[in-house]
Amino acid sequence: MVTLDQPALSQAEPRTTSRVQPLLRFARRNTAGILFLLPALGIFGFFVWYPVVYGFILSFQKNAFYGVPTFAGWSNYRFVLHDPLFWTAWRNSASYALYGLLIGYLIPIVLAIAINEIRHGTGYFRLAFYLPVIIPPLVTAFLWRYMYTHDGGLINSLLSVVHAAPQPWLQSPSTALPSLVIVTTWANMGGTVLIYMAALQGIPAQLYEAAELDGANIWRRIWNITLPQMRGIMLILLLIQIIATVQVFTEPFTLTGGGPDLSTMTVILLIYNYAFNSGNFGAASALSVILFLVLVVLSLIYFGITRRLNLGGAE
């Protein structure tokens, strides 16, 4: 038996050594850098990965943060999945993402192309559209709450000037969700416009010159040159917007509180209500894990598309 095992061990040992030695050499050469990184990695792990792991553990416990937590198995997940608010929140989040695509996805593209076609004053327009991005989200929400006020609000006051009836922007289930999407679009489109403008700068000028020589007008240039050249970045930003809108919280929390009639109850807001209004941290963690899995799927699709685009560009 010894004679049979010795050759196997002699073959396995060099393989293991060949894998470990490069790591040891790397550690010796970069000892100072690793030591500098350790505090940052520790802080990142404590504030990011520890809550993730603890939240996963908490989703299997009955825990109200007083008393001793007890193991609950899958009961938190069953409670969440059988809660009617679960499907309401997901339906509202999906509707929010859809409204975001209809309202907030096309506007930055149109603005970026329009600014790119302007010959003078592009720096002013870039600054003007980017300013809302630097305003804190709570300030933005309170600003739009005043604008959406039914009696005396800015928007309804402007409507009265043209003799139009005032609208219950945040008080009606049919208009509350689109109104929140408008707030989100106004607050975040500046960064997206700059990304699109950077992509426009990467389009070869020779393509536009050739199109002009062929007599193509501005609309044909946009349709046949600009949009096809921007297809990759448009697809990436589309997925990023879907991932972001699924996680919306600030606008529903500050402007509507999930109402009226639960028309703006989103998944993140439902997690907040489970944890801080009902004290059911187990259910909040279970719903957080479900949301995490959905975001993982969307992120995998995002990485798959970006890798395919990079490979296509490399070819």
Buried (B, 14 or more C-beta within 10 A) or exposed (E): EEEEEEEEEEEEEEEEEEEEEEEEEEEEEEEEEEEEEEEEEEEEEEEEEEEEEEBBEBBBBBBEEEEEBEEBEEBBBEBBEEBEBBEBBBBBBBBBBBBBBEBBBEBBBEBBBEBBEEEEEEEEBBEEBBEBBEBEBEEBBEBBBEBBBBEEBEBBEEBEEEEEEBBBBBBBBEBBBBBBBBBBBBBBBBBBBBBBBEBBEEBEEEBBEEBEEEEBEEEEBBEEBBEEBBEBBBBBBBBBBBBBBBEBBBBBBBBBEBBBEBBBBBBBBBBBBBBEEEBBBBBBBBBBBBBEEBBEEBEEEBEEBBEEBEEEEEE
